[in-house]
């Protein structure tokens, strides 16, 4: 196929083979008209329909939009996931939503000790009570940045009788010790909404040894901690002893609901437009495509298609429910769609929830309220994103962020100075390559990479032109910081679910049926085409994403701790 069609048709940006979802590792390829037809022949009707719609716009001269190409590259058919409900004998309708199961990661390996005291009974055995709370990143806990906080509940369930626990603390505030003790019992002490448990422990020692050797010795304070971290070990039980305590199982699976939305685009053209289009899609590209772009109808469709694509992209990011009744319990109160002739009920109408909306529902959208970016917090966010993206296996070495050109430039200035202060070396030894992400001769995103050694990850800062344009609208307004955004999106986790595509063509006048044209041989015929797509963005795991917004244009802050060696 001629190169000209490869340049004006949509690009497929495939991140599925990239374990960390980075666009720097994406497989980018052009899509020809023949490939669109091949997709349809293979049964991928939804993708073929949308790609054809985008190709029509590109042929008419609509500017390339890398972000929209990226969204369309994530199209997946979900029609088979929609469920029918009965209205009575021989009557049914599709539910306005479909569900998917999602499993959160539970890491109950360690807990924080917040207090310790002698047990009121069995003191002769050296029994000691410790109070434990969530720590680390069990599911997201008190030491985790706010977007990732979700505490485990009923911590007493994790401490089973006769299991060993490792206690990591500092005896006397300086000496690192790691005593191992045995669990006697655990009770729930949750209060004020803060999950906690009181765990009774005894040392691995006989009562005689405890009383005559440990009591009064330095070892006593070692096995009586009031702070530190406790890790749970295995039990020690003979096959001839009775012990059958079940290990705790958190049902971390939840049901996510997605609501498809139907959107329609309409175009019209004349006979000459149709002739050119048929020639282009049949392979006669070069003789026709430039003249095709100059046709009045092509110019009209170019503007219409560009407007619609921007609106579709905005909805995919920011869409919200159609009203307060868009829930599984109240969907019957959604707007009804009825047959225009009989008035009989056909379906319920709903809106798709956008990518930002879904991420925000799980606390992953952070409003900085006009404050400057703080890269010490960002460093911790990056590490948490890395760990959440690694839970299903593999290693995440790179994380992408999309932002505007001004923010990207401030980050470059900050990181350049940071590396010089931190390491005393040229900043470029810690910068990644500044080469852009390209498809053939077209730049999709300008990119600069930075090593965050403490987070063990490389941050790829991608300049997204639509974000730069978006920011301009807020300039001079009462809140210019609202136009600033940083999107840490794992694109391998995003799908654009399409459950149905429809189209209808018509033309006027119809020489065969219109009485005003019964004695006319030829007419100036106008063709109309209506196309609709029923879609919903699908964010499979919100913990893999983060959005920072509403930050100022002030220079970001980054506190640097520099360790100086001593010359001897």
C-alpha positions as CSV (number, residue, x, y, z in Angstrom):
1,X,0.0,0.0,0.0
2,X,1.3,3.5,-0.8
3,X,3.0,5.3,1.9
4,X,0.6,8.2,1.7
5,X,-2.2,6.1,3.2
6,X,0.0,4.8,6.0
7,X,0.7,8.4,7.0
8,X,-2.9,9.6,7.0
9,X,-4.5,6.5,8.4
10,X,-4.8,5.6,12.2
11,X,-1.8,4.2,14.0
12,X,-2.0,1.0,16.1
13,X,-0.1,1.6,19.3
14,X,0.2,-1.8,20.9
15,X,1.4,-1.8,24.6
16,X,0.2,-5.4,25.3
17,X,3.7,-6.9,25.0
18,X,5.2,-4.3,27.4
19,X,5.1,-5.7,30.9
20,X,5.2,-2.2,32.4
21,X,2.8,-0.6,29.9
22,X,5.4,2.0,28.8
23,X,4.8,3.7,25.4
24,X,8.6,3.7,24.9
25,X,8.3,-0.1,24.3
26,X,5.1,0.0,22.3
27,X,4.8,-1.6,18.8
28,X,3.6,1.2,16.6
29,X,2.4,0.4,13.1
30,X,0.1,2.0,10.4
31,X,-3.3,0.7,9.4
32,X,-4.2,0.4,5.8
33,X,-7.7,0.2,4.3
34,X,-7.1,-3.4,3.5
35,X,-6.2,-4.2,7.1
36,X,-9.4,-2.7,8.2
37,X,-11.3,-5.0,5.9
38,X,-9.2,-7.9,7.1
39,X,-10.1,-7.1,10.7
40,X,-13.8,-7.3,9.8
41,X,-13.3,-10.6,8.0
42,X,-11.7,-12.0,11.1
43,X,-14.7,-11.0,13.2
44,X,-13.2,-7.9,14.9
45,X,-16.2,-5.9,13.8
46,X,-16.0,-3.3,16.5
47,X,-12.3,-2.4,15.9
48,X,-12.8,-2.4,12.1
49,X,-15.8,-0.1,12.4
50,X,-14.0,2.5,14.5
51,X,-10.8,2.3,12.5
52,X,-12.7,2.9,9.3
53,X,-14.5,5.9,10.9
54,X,-11.1,7.4,11.9
55,X,-9.6,6.6,8.4
56,X,-12.4,8.5,6.7
57,X,-11.5,11.5,8.8
58,X,-7.8,11.2,8.1
59,X,-8.4,10.8,4.3
60,X,-10.4,14.1,4.5
61,X,-7.4,15.8,6.1
62,X,-8.2,15.5,9.9
63,X,-5.0,16.1,11.8
64,X,-3.3,13.1,13.5
65,X,-4.2,12.7,17.2
66,X,-1.7,10.3,18.9
67,X,-3.8,10.2,22.1
68,X,-6.9,9.2,20.2
69,X,-4.9,6.6,18.2
70,X,-3.7,5.2,21.6
71,X,-7.3,5.0,22.9
72,X,-8.6,3.3,19.7
73,X,-5.7,0.8,19.9
74,X,-7.2,-0.4,23.2
75,X,-10.6,-1.3,21.6
76,X,-12.0,-4.7,22.7
77,X,-15.3,-6.3,21.9
78,X,-17.4,-6.7,25.0
79,X,-20.8,-7.5,23.4
80,X,-20.7,-11.0,24.8
81,X,-20.4,-9.7,28.4
82,X,-23.8,-7.9,28.4
83,X,-26.6,-9.9,30.0
84,X,-30.3,-10.0,29.1
85,X,-33.1,-9.6,31.6
86,X,-36.7,-10.8,31.1
87,X,-39.7,-8.6,30.7
88,X,-42.1,-11.5,30.5
89,X,-42.8,-14.2,27.9
90,X,-40.7,-13.7,24.8
91,X,-39.7,-10.2,25.9
92,X,-36.2,-9.3,27.2
93,X,-33.8,-6.4,27.2
94,X,-30.1,-5.9,27.8
95,X,-29.1,-4.7,31.2
96,X,-27.5,-1.3,30.9
97,X,-24.3,-2.5,32.5
98,X,-22.0,-5.5,32.6
99,X,-19.8,-6.7,35.4
100,X,-16.2,-7.9,35.8
101,X,-14.5,-9.5,38.8
102,X,-11.4,-7.7,40.1
103,X,-9.0,-9.0,42.8
104,X,-7.0,-6.7,45.0
105,X,-3.6,-7.7,46.3
106,X,-3.4,-8.5,50.0
107,X,0.1,-8.5,51.5
108,X,-0.3,-9.3,55.2
109,X,3.3,-10.1,55.9
110,X,4.1,-7.5,58.4
111,X,2.4,-5.2,60.9
112,X,3.5,-2.2,63.0
113,X,3.8,-2.6,66.8
114,X,2.3,0.5,68.5
115,X,2.5,-0.6,72.2
116,X,3.5,-3.3,74.6
117,X,2.7,-4.4,78.2
118,X,2.9,-7.4,80.4
119,X,0.0,-9.8,80.1
120,X,-2.2,-9.8,83.1
121,X,-2.1,-13.6,83.4
122,X,0.6,-16.3,83.0
123,X,3.3,-13.8,83.8
124,X,5.4,-16.7,85.0
125,X,5.8,-17.7,81.4
126,X,6.9,-14.3,80.3
127,X,3.7,-13.6,78.4
128,X,3.7,-10.2,76.7
129,X,1.0,-8.2,74.9
130,X,1.7,-6.2,71.9
131,X,-0.7,-3.9,70.0
132,X,-0.4,-4.1,66.2
133,X,-1.7,-2.0,63.4
134,X,-1.4,-1.9,59.6
135,X,2.0,-0.9,58.2
136,X,3.9,-1.1,54.9
137,X,1.6,-1.6,51.9
138,X,-0.6,-4.5,53.0
139,X,-3.4,-3.3,50.7
140,X,-2.3,0.3,51.1
141,X,-1.8,1.5,54.7
142,X,-0.9,4.3,57.0
143,X,2.7,4.6,55.7
144,X,1.5,4.6,52.1
145,X,0.7,7.9,50.3
146,X,-3.0,8.9,50.5
147,X,-4.1,7.7,47.0
148,X,-3.2,4.1,48.0
149,X,-4.7,3.8,51.5
150,X,-7.0,0.9,52.2
151,X,-6.4,-0.8,55.5
152,X,-6.8,-4.5,56.3
153,X,-9.5,-5.2,58.8
154,X,-9.7,-7.6,61.8
155,X,-5.9,-8.0,62.2
156,X,-6.4,-10.6,65.0
157,X,-7.3,-13.2,62.3
158,X,-3.7,-13.2,61.0
159,X,-2.1,-14.3,64.3
160,X,-2.9,-18.0,64.9
161,X,-2.2,-19.9,68.0
162,X,1.3,-21.5,68.2
163,X,2.6,-19.6,65.2
164,X,6.0,-18.0,65.5
165,X,6.5,-14.3,65.0
166,X,9.6,-12.3,64.2
167,X,9.9,-9.0,66.0
168,X,12.2,-6.4,64.5
169,X,12.9,-3.6,66.9
170,X,15.7,-1.6,68.6
171,X,16.5,-2.6,72.1
172,X,17.2,0.5,74.1
173,X,16.7,2.6,71.0
174,X,20.0,1.7,69.4
175,X,20.7,-2.1,69.2
176,X,18.9,-3.9,66.3
177,X,17.4,-7.1,67.6
178,X,15.1,-9.8,66.1
179,X,13.6,-12.1,68.8
180,X,11.2,-14.9,67.8
181,X,8.2,-15.5,70.0
182,X,5.1,-17.7,70.0
183,X,1.5,-16.6,69.6
184,X,-0.8,-17.5,72.5
185,X,-3.9,-15.6,71.5
186,X,-5.1,-12.5,69.6
187,X,-8.1,-10.3,70.0
188,X,-9.6,-7.5,68.0
189,X,-9.1,-4.1,69.5
190,X,-10.2,-1.9,66.6
191,X,-11.3,1.6,67.8
192,X,-12.1,4.9,66.1
193,X,-12.0,3.2,62.8
194,X,-8.4,2.2,63.1
195,X,-7.9,-1.5,62.7
196,X,-5.7,-3.0,65.5
197,X,-5.3,-6.2,67.5
198,X,-3.8,-7.2,70.9
199,X,-1.5,-10.2,70.5
200,X,-0.3,-12.2,73.5
201,X,3.2,-13.7,73.0
202,X,5.5,-16.0,75.0
203,X,9.2,-16.6,74.5
204,X,10.6,-19.9,73.3
205,X,11.8,-20.8,76.8
206,X,10.6,-22.9,79.7
207,X,9.1,-21.1,82.7
208,X,12.1,-22.1,84.7
209,X,14.5,-20.6,82.2
210,X,12.5,-17.5,81.9
211,X,12.3,-16.9,85.7
212,X,15.9,-17.8,86.5
213,X,17.8,-16.6,83.4
214,X,15.9,-14.1,81.4
215,X,14.2,-12.0,84.1
216,X,16.6,-9.2,85.0
217,X,18.9,-9.9,82.1
218,X,19.4,-7.7,79.0
219,X,17.4,-10.4,77.1
220,X,14.2,-9.4,79.0
221,X,13.8,-6.1,77.3
222,X,14.5,-7.8,73.9
223,X,11.4,-10.0,74.3
224,X,9.2,-7.2,75.6
225,X,9.0,-4.7,72.7
226,X,6.7,-1.6,72.6
227,X,7.6,-0.6,69.1
228,X,8.9,-2.1,65.9
229,X,7.5,-4.4,63.2
230,X,6.2,-8.0,63.6
231,X,6.4,-10.6,60.8
232,X,4.4,-13.8,61.1
233,X,6.1,-17.1,60.7
234,X,5.0,-20.8,60.5
235,X,3.6,-22.8,63.3
236,X,5.4,-25.7,65.1
237,X,2.9,-28.6,65.5
238,X,3.5,-32.3,65.7
239,X,1.4,-34.7,63.6
240,X,0.2,-36.2,66.8
241,X,-1.2,-32.9,68.2
242,X,-4.6,-31.3,67.7
243,X,-4.4,-28.1,65.6
244,X,-6.6,-27.1,62.8
245,X,-6.8,-23.3,62.7
246,X,-7.6,-22.1,59.2
247,X,-5.3,-19.5,57.6
248,X,-7.2,-16.2,57.1
249,X,-8.5,-15.5,53.6
250,X,-9.5,-12.0,52.7
251,X,-12.1,-12.0,49.9
252,X,-10.3,-9.3,48.1
253,X,-12.3,-9.8,45.0
254,X,-14.9,-7.2,44.1
255,X,-17.3,-6.7,41.3
256,X,-16.7,-3.7,39.0
257,X,-19.6,-2.4,36.9
258,X,-19.2,-0.8,33.5
259,X,-21.9,1.2,31.8
260,X,-21.9,1.4,28.0
261,X,-22.9,4.6,26.2
262,X,-24.2,4.9,22.6
263,X,-22.9,7.8,20.6
264,X,-23.7,8.7,17.0
265,X,-21.9,10.5,14.2
266,X,-23.5,11.6,11.0
267,X,-21.9,12.6,7.7
268,X,-23.1,13.4,4.2
269,X,-21.5,13.6,0.7
270,X,-22.3,13.9,-3.0
271,X,-21.7,11.6,-5.9
272,X,-18.3,13.0,-6.7
273,X,-17.1,12.5,-3.1
274,X,-18.3,8.9,-3.3
275,X,-16.5,8.2,-6.6
276,X,-13.2,9.5,-5.2
277,X,-13.6,7.5,-2.0
278,X,-14.3,4.3,-3.8
279,X,-11.1,4.8,-5.9
280,X,-9.0,5.4,-2.8
281,X,-10.3,2.4,-0.9
282,X,-9.8,0.2,-4.0
283,X,-6.1,1.1,-4.0
284,X,-5.8,3.9,-6.4
285,X,-4.5,6.2,-3.8
286,X,-2.0,8.7,-5.2
287,X,-4.0,10.0,-8.2
288,X,-7.0,10.8,-6.1
289,X,-6.2,11.6,-2.5
290,X,-4.9,15.2,-2.9
291,X,-7.9,16.1,-5.1
292,X,-10.2,14.3,-2.7
293,X,-9.1,16.6,0.2
294,X,-9.9,19.6,-1.9
295,X,-13.6,18.6,-2.5
296,X,-16.1,20.9,-0.6
297,X,-17.7,17.9,1.0
298,X,-14.3,16.6,2.1
299,X,-13.6,19.9,3.8
300,X,-16.9,19.8,5.6
301,X,-16.5,16.3,6.7
302,X,-13.0,17.0,7.9
303,X,-14.2,19.7,10.3
304,X,-17.2,17.6,11.5
305,X,-15.0,14.5,12.0
306,X,-12.4,16.5,13.9
307,X,-15.0,18.0,16.2
308,X,-16.6,14.6,16.9
309,X,-13.3,12.9,17.6
310,X,-12.3,15.5,20.2
311,X,-15.7,15.2,21.8
312,X,-15.4,11.4,21.9
313,X,-11.9,11.6,23.4
314,X,-13.1,14.0,26.1
315,X,-15.9,11.7,27.0
316,X,-13.6,8.7,27.2
317,X,-11.5,10.5,29.8
318,X,-14.1,12.6,31.7
319,X,-17.5,10.8,31.2
320,X,-19.9,10.6,34.2
321,X,-23.1,8.7,35.0
322,X,-26.2,10.0,33.2
323,X,-27.9,10.7,36.6
324,X,-27.9,9.5,40.2
325,X,-29.9,6.4,39.2
326,X,-27.0,4.8,37.3
327,X,-26.4,2.1,39.8
328,X,-27.0,-1.6,39.9
329,X,-29.8,-1.1,42.4
330,X,-31.6,1.8,40.7
331,X,-31.0,1.2,37.0
332,X,-34.8,0.8,36.4
333,X,-35.2,4.5,37.1
334,X,-32.8,5.4,34.3
335,X,-34.2,7.2,31.2
336,X,-36.3,4.8,29.1
337,X,-35.8,4.3,25.4
338,X,-39.1,3.4,23.8
339,X,-40.1,2.4,20.3
340,X,-41.0,5.6,18.4
341,X,-44.1,4.0,16.8
342,X,-45.5,1.6,19.4
343,X,-44.2,3.3,22.5
344,X,-43.0,-0.1,23.9
345,X,-39.9,-0.1,26.1
346,X,-36.7,-1.1,24.4
347,X,-33.8,-0.3,26.7
348,X,-32.4,1.9,29.4
349,X,-30.0,4.8,28.6
350,X,-26.7,5.2,30.5
351,X,-23.5,7.1,30.2
352,X,-20.0,5.6,30.1
353,X,-17.8,6.6,33.0
354,X,-14.5,8.0,31.8
355,X,-10.9,6.9,32.7
356,X,-10.4,9.8,35.0
357,X,-13.8,9.3,36.7
358,X,-13.0,5.6,37.4
359,X,-9.5,6.4,38.7
360,X,-10.9,9.1,40.9
361,X,-13.5,6.9,42.4
362,X,-10.7,4.9,44.0
363,X,-8.8,7.9,45.3
364,X,-6.1,8.0,42.6
365,X,-6.8,11.5,41.5
366,X,-4.8,14.0,43.7
367,X,-5.8,17.6,43.8
368,X,-2.8,19.6,44.8
369,X,-5.0,22.7,45.3
370,X,-2.6,25.1,43.6
371,X,0.6,24.0,45.5
372,X,3.8,23.4,43.6
373,X,4.9,19.8,42.8
374,X,6.9,18.1,45.5
375,X,9.2,15.5,44.0
376,X,9.9,13.8,47.4
377,X,6.2,12.8,47.4
378,X,6.3,12.0,43.7
379,X,9.3,9.7,44.4
380,X,7.1,7.7,46.9
381,X,4.2,7.7,44.5
382,X,6.4,6.2,41.8
383,X,7.6,3.4,44.0
384,X,4.0,2.6,45.0
385,X,2.9,2.6,41.4
386,X,5.9,0.3,40.5
387,X,4.9,-2.2,43.3
388,X,1.2,-2.2,42.4
389,X,2.1,-2.8,38.7
390,X,4.4,-5.7,39.7
391,X,1.8,-7.7,41.7
392,X,0.9,-9.9,38.7
393,X,4.5,-10.9,38.0
394,X,7.3,-9.3,36.1
395,X,9.4,-6.3,36.8
396,X,8.4,-2.7,36.1
397,X,11.5,-0.6,35.3
398,X,9.7,2.4,33.6
399,X,6.7,4.5,34.2
400,X,5.2,7.0,31.8
401,X,3.6,10.3,32.6
402,X,1.8,12.6,30.2
403,X,1.9,16.3,30.8
404,X,2.1,19.7,29.1
405,X,5.2,21.2,27.6
406,X,5.7,23.8,30.4
407,X,5.5,21.3,33.2
408,X,7.9,19.0,31.3
409,X,10.4,21.8,30.9
410,X,10.3,22.7,34.6
411,X,10.9,19.0,35.5
412,X,13.9,19.0,33.2
413,X,15.4,22.0,34.9
414,X,14.8,20.6,38.4
415,X,16.2,17.1,37.6
416,X,19.3,18.6,35.9
417,X,20.1,20.5,39.1
418,X,19.1,17.6,41.3
419,X,21.6,15.2,39.8
420,X,24.4,17.8,40.1
421,X,23.6,18.4,43.8
422,X,23.0,14.7,44.6
423,X,25.9,13.1,42.7
424,X,28.2,15.9,41.7
425,X,28.3,14.6,38.1
426,X,26.9,15.6,34.8
427,X,23.1,15.4,34.8
428,X,23.2,13.7,31.4
429,X,24.7,10.6,33.0
430,X,21.3,10.1,34.7
431,X,19.1,11.4,31.9
432,X,17.6,8.9,29.6
433,X,17.5,9.5,25.8
434,X,15.6,12.6,24.7
435,X,14.6,11.1,21.4
436,X,10.9,11.3,20.6
437,X,8.4,8.5,20.2
438,X,7.9,8.3,16.4
439,X,6.0,6.5,13.7
440,X,8.1,6.7,10.5
441,X,8.7,10.4,10.1
442,X,5.9,11.6,12.5
443,X,6.6,12.6,16.1
444,X,3.9,11.2,18.4
445,X,5.3,12.4,21.7
446,X,8.4,14.3,22.7
447,X,10.0,12.3,25.6
448,X,12.6,12.8,28.3
449,X,13.6,10.1,30.8
450,X,14.8,10.5,34.3
451,X,16.3,7.9,36.7
452,X,14.7,7.9,40.2
453,X,17.2,5.8,42.0
454,X,15.4,5.7,45.3
455,X,12.2,4.3,43.6
456,X,14.3,2.0,41.3
457,X,12.3,3.2,38.3
458,X,12.8,5.4,35.3
459,X,10.2,8.1,34.7
460,X,9.4,8.9,31.0
461,X,7.9,12.4,30.7
462,X,5.9,12.6,27.6
463,X,4.7,16.0,26.2
464,X,1.0,15.5,25.2
465,X,0.0,18.4,22.9
466,X,-3.6,18.3,23.9
467,X,-2.6,19.0,27.5
468,X,-0.5,22.0,26.4
469,X,-3.6,23.3,24.5
470,X,-5.9,22.5,27.4
471,X,-3.7,24.6,29.7
472,X,-4.0,27.7,27.5
473,X,-7.8,27.9,28.1
474,X,-7.1,28.6,31.8
475,X,-4.5,31.4,31.3
476,X,-5.6,34.7,32.7
477,X,-8.5,33.1,34.5
478,X,-9.2,33.1,38.3
479,X,-7.6,29.6,38.7
480,X,-4.9,29.0,36.1
481,X,-3.5,26.1,38.0
482,X,-6.6,24.0,37.2
483,X,-5.2,23.5,33.7
484,X,-2.1,21.6,35.0
485,X,-2.3,17.8,34.8
486,X,0.1,14.8,35.1
487,X,-1.4,11.5,34.0
488,X,0.5,8.3,35.2
489,X,-1.6,5.9,33.2
490,X,-0.6,2.2,32.6
491,X,-2.1,1.9,29.1
492,X,-1.8,-1.9,29.1
493,X,-4.5,-1.8,31.8
494,X,-6.9,0.3,29.8
495,X,-9.5,-1.0,27.4
496,X,-12.2,0.7,25.3
497,X,-15.0,-1.8,25.5
498,X,-17.3,-1.8,22.5
499,X,-20.5,-3.8,22.7
500,X,-22.2,-2.8,19.5
501,X,-21.6,-0.8,16.3
502,X,-24.4,0.2,13.9
503,X,-24.7,2.2,10.7
504,X,-27.4,3.2,8.2
505,X,-27.0,4.8,4.8
506,X,-29.6,6.7,2.8
507,X,-29.7,9.1,-0.1
508,X,-32.0,11.8,-1.4
509,X,-33.6,12.2,-3.8
510,X,-34.5,8.6,-4.7
511,X,-35.2,8.5,-8.4
512,X,-37.2,5.3,-8.1
513,X,-39.6,6.5,-5.4
514,X,-39.7,10.3,-5.4
515,X,-42.6,11.4,-7.8
516,X,-40.9,14.8,-8.5
517,X,-38.0,12.9,-10.2
518,X,-40.0,10.3,-12.2
519,X,-39.2,11.9,-15.5
520,X,-35.6,12.8,-14.7
521,X,-32.6,10.7,-15.8
522,X,-29.9,12.2,-13.5
523,X,-30.0,14.1,-10.2
524,X,-27.6,15.7,-7.8
525,X,-27.8,13.0,-5.1
526,X,-26.8,13.6,-1.5
527,X,-25.7,10.6,0.5
528,X,-26.2,10.3,4.3
529,X,-24.5,7.9,6.7
530,X,-25.3,7.5,10.4
531,X,-22.8,5.6,12.5
532,X,-23.1,4.7,16.2
533,X,-20.9,3.0,18.7
534,X,-21.8,1.7,22.1
535,X,-18.6,2.0,24.2
536,X,-17.3,2.2,27.7
537,X,-13.7,2.8,29.0
538,X,-12.5,0.0,31.1
539,X,-10.0,0.6,33.9
540,X,-9.2,-2.9,35.1
541,X,-7.1,-2.0,38.2
542,X,-7.2,1.6,39.4
543,X,-4.2,1.0,41.7
544,X,-1.9,1.0,38.6
545,X,-2.7,4.6,37.8
546,X,-2.3,8.1,39.3
547,X,-3.4,11.6,38.3
548,X,-1.9,14.7,39.7
549,X,-3.8,17.9,38.9
550,X,-4.3,21.6,39.9
551,X,-0.7,22.3,40.7
552,X,1.0,25.6,40.2
553,X,3.6,26.7,37.6
554,X,6.1,27.4,40.4
555,X,9.3,25.5,40.4
556,X,8.9,22.0,41.9
557,X,10.6,21.2,45.1
558,X,13.0,18.3,45.7
559,X,14.9,18.0,49.0
560,X,18.3,16.5,48.4
561,X,20.2,14.6,51.1
562,X,23.9,14.5,50.1
563,X,26.3,12.1,51.9
564,X,29.8,13.5,52.1
565,X,32.7,11.0,52.5
566,X,35.5,11.9,55.0
567,X,39.0,11.9,53.7
568,X,41.5,10.1,56.0
